[in-house]
Amino acid sequence: MLLRLPTSVSEAQECLAEGAVPIGGATLVWATWQRDGFPELAMSLRELPEANVLDRETVGGAVVLHRIDDRVPDVLRLAAATVGTGAVRRAATVGGNLVGSSLRCLLPAALVLDARATVLESDGVHETDLAEVVAKRPVLLGLRWRTPIACDYRKLTGEAGGPPPLVAASAVHADEGGDRLRVAVRDGYDVLSGSATCDTDAAATLDALRGTDLGDLPAAAWDVVRSQVTGLLDGRGAD
């Protein structure tokens, strides 16, 4: 296998045109390659500046999870900190988790941040939403978002060999029509999300969330959402 390490977006685009398979830390594909055979040409973005940015409102797709710290909102920092083991987090990348993984532990956090994605495809670079990232699995150059007023993240303890543990993420954003709450939940392999204007009463905000896709959550998952939302709104003085 020949591994290319492009240092510019144009060079990365050329690699794609040549059929290079994008990889990050290869934590999700190495075992498969050992079983089924390695690709002839692969591409890593670890030398591409645009894919290695990490600051208050941006993270690059090649950033390893171990690097994600308090420069970013807590909801994203905590999500990264709960992925796998320390060894996995030192190799796994943001792009690999969101595009290459079926678990997508970072997706609920990215959704509640209302993040936009910058992706690289054969026809060039463009910005898109997370729904397209999940559906089309492009090469992720990075994410950007607006810093929320408050946010929270919770990942329940899972059983070994069992289904993926429940993940709940929430964030409050300043909006023209008043503060807005965004919530996303990974239940099994499905990720549901919804948003509502923050009411002065947390119960009223929760009632509004029930009218979104989150209303389809089972009772146990909804209990986690209720607890998280109530604590988040109480903490910002909304209740």
C-alpha positions in Angstrom: 0.0 0.0 0.0 1.3 3.4 -1.0 0.4 6.2 1.5 0.2 9.7 0.2 0.5 12.7 2.6 -0.7 15.8 0.8 0.3 19.2 2.1 -2.2 21.2 0.1 -5.9 21.0 -0.7 -5.1 20.8 -4.5 -2.7 17.9 -3.8 -5.3 16.1 -1.7 -7.8 16.6 -4.6 -5.3 15.0 -7.0 -5.0 12.0 -4.7 -8.7 11.5 -4.7 -8.8 11.7 -8.4 -6.2 8.9 -8.5 -8.4 6.7 -6.4 -6.7 7.1 -3.0 -8.6 5.7 -0.1 -8.9 8.3 2.7 -7.7 7.2 6.1 -7.0 8.8 9.5 -5.7 6.7 12.3 -7.0 3.6 10.6 -8.4 2.4 13.9 -11.6 1.3 12.2 -10.2 -0.3 9.0 -6.9 -1.9 9.8 -8.4 -5.3 10.9 -10.6 -5.3 7.7 -7.6 -4.6 5.5 -5.6 -7.4 7.2 -8.5 -9.7 6.4 -9.5 -8.5 3.0 -6.3 -6.9 1.6 -4.9 -3.4 1.6 -5.8 -0.8 -0.9 -3.1 0.1 -3.5 -3.2 3.8 -2.7 -4.3 5.6 0.6 -4.3 9.2 1.7 -3.9 10.7 5.1 -4.6 14.4 5.9 -2.2 14.6 8.8 0.1 16.9 7.0 -2.7 19.1 5.6 -2.9 22.4 7.6 -6.6 23.0 6.8 -7.4 19.6 8.4 -5.4 20.1 11.5 -6.9 23.3 12.9 -8.0 23.3 16.5 -9.4 26.4 18.1 -12.5 27.9 19.8 -14.9 27.4 16.9 -13.1 25.1 14.5 -11.7 21.6 14.5 -10.0 19.9 11.6 -11.0 16.4 10.3 -7.4 15.1 10.9 -7.2 16.2 14.5 -6.8 13.2 16.7 -9.3 12.9 19.6 -6.6 13.0 22.2 -5.8 16.7 21.2 -9.3 18.0 21.7 -9.2 20.1 24.9 -10.9 23.0 26.6 -10.3 25.3 23.6 -13.6 23.8 22.3 -17.0 23.7 23.9 -17.4 21.1 26.7 -19.9 19.1 24.8 -17.3 18.3 22.1 -14.4 17.9 24.5 -16.4 15.4 26.6 -17.6 13.5 23.6 -14.0 13.1 22.4 -12.8 12.0 25.8 -15.3 9.1 26.0 -14.3 7.5 22.7 -12.5 4.2 23.1 -9.3 3.9 25.1 -6.4 6.3 25.5 -4.5 4.4 22.8 -7.5 4.7 20.4 -7.9 8.5 21.1 -4.3 9.1 20.3 -4.8 7.6 16.8 -8.5 8.1 15.9 -9.5 11.3 14.1 -12.5 13.6 14.0 -13.1 12.7 10.4 -12.7 9.0 11.1 -15.3 9.1 13.9 -17.9 11.1 12.0 -17.4 9.6 8.5 -15.8 6.2 9.0 -17.6 5.0 12.1 -21.0 3.5 12.5 -21.1 4.7 16.2 -20.3 8.4 15.4 -19.8 9.3 19.1 -19.0 12.9 18.1 -22.1 13.4 16.0 -24.6 14.3 18.8 -22.1 17.0 20.0 -21.6 18.3 16.5 -25.3 18.5 15.9 -26.1 20.5 19.0 -23.3 22.9 18.1 -25.2 23.3 14.8 -21.8 22.7 13.2 -21.2 23.1 9.5 -18.7 20.8 7.6 -16.1 21.7 5.1 -15.6 18.7 2.8 -13.3 17.7 -0.1 -14.7 15.9 -3.1 -13.4 15.3 -6.6 -15.0 18.6 -7.8 -13.4 20.7 -5.1 -14.1 22.0 -1.5 -17.5 23.0 -0.3 -19.4 23.6 2.9 -22.4 21.4 3.8 -24.5 20.2 6.8 -23.9 17.1 8.9 -26.8 15.2 7.3 -24.9 15.2 4.0 -21.7 14.2 5.7 -23.4 11.1 7.2 -25.2 10.2 4.0 -22.4 10.7 1.5 -19.3 10.1 3.7 -17.0 12.6 2.0 -13.5 13.6 3.0 -14.0 15.8 6.0 -11.6 18.8 6.1 -13.2 20.3 9.3 -16.1 21.5 11.3 -17.0 25.0 12.4 -19.6 26.3 14.8 -20.7 29.3 17.0 -19.8 29.1 20.6 -22.9 28.2 22.7 -24.1 29.9 25.8 -24.1 26.6 27.7 -23.8 22.9 26.8 -23.7 19.4 28.3 -22.8 15.9 27.3 -23.6 12.5 28.8 -22.6 9.0 27.8 -24.1 6.1 29.8 -22.1 3.1 30.7 -22.5 0.3 28.2 -22.2 -3.4 28.7 -19.4 -5.3 27.0 -20.7 -6.8 23.8 -24.0 -5.1 24.2 -25.6 -2.3 22.2 -23.9 1.1 22.0 -24.4 3.1 25.2 -26.9 6.0 25.1 -25.4 9.4 24.3 -27.2 12.7 25.1 -25.9 16.1 24.1 -27.4 19.6 24.5 -26.5 23.2 23.9 -28.1 26.6 24.3 -27.4 29.2 21.6 -28.2 32.9 21.4 -30.7 33.5 18.6 -32.6 36.5 17.2 -35.9 35.1 18.5 -34.5 34.2 21.9 -32.2 31.5 23.2 -32.6 28.2 21.4 -31.9 24.8 22.8 -30.6 22.0 20.6 -30.6 18.3 21.8 -29.3 15.2 20.1 -29.4 11.6 21.3 -27.7 8.5 20.0 -30.0 5.6 20.9 -28.5 2.4 19.6 -27.0 3.3 16.2 -29.7 5.9 15.5 -29.1 9.6 16.2 -32.2 11.8 16.7 -32.2 15.5 17.2 -34.5 18.4 17.8 -34.5 22.1 18.9 -36.9 24.4 20.7 -36.9 28.0 21.9 -35.9 28.2 25.6 -38.9 29.0 27.8 -38.6 30.4 31.2 -40.0 27.1 32.4 -37.9 24.0 31.7 -41.0 21.9 31.5 -42.4 24.0 28.7 -39.2 23.7 26.7 -39.3 19.9 27.2 -42.9 19.8 26.0 -41.7 21.6 22.8 -38.9 19.1 22.3 -41.4 16.3 22.4 -42.9 17.7 19.3 -39.6 17.0 17.4 -38.0 13.7 16.4 -36.9 13.3 20.0 -40.5 12.5 20.9 -39.9 9.0 19.4 -37.3 8.2 22.1 -38.1 5.4 24.5 -39.0 6.4 28.0 -35.6 5.6 29.5 -33.8 7.7 27.0 -36.3 10.6 27.5 -35.6 10.5 31.2 -31.9 11.2 30.4 -32.9 14.1 28.1 -35.2 15.5 30.8 -32.5 15.4 33.4 -29.9 16.9 31.2 -32.1 19.7 29.8 -33.4 20.6 33.2 -29.9 20.9 34.7 -28.7 22.9 31.7 -31.5 25.4 31.8 -31.3 25.7 35.6 -27.6 26.3 35.3 -28.1 29.3 33.0 -30.9 30.8 35.1 -33.8 29.9 32.8 -35.8 28.1 35.4 
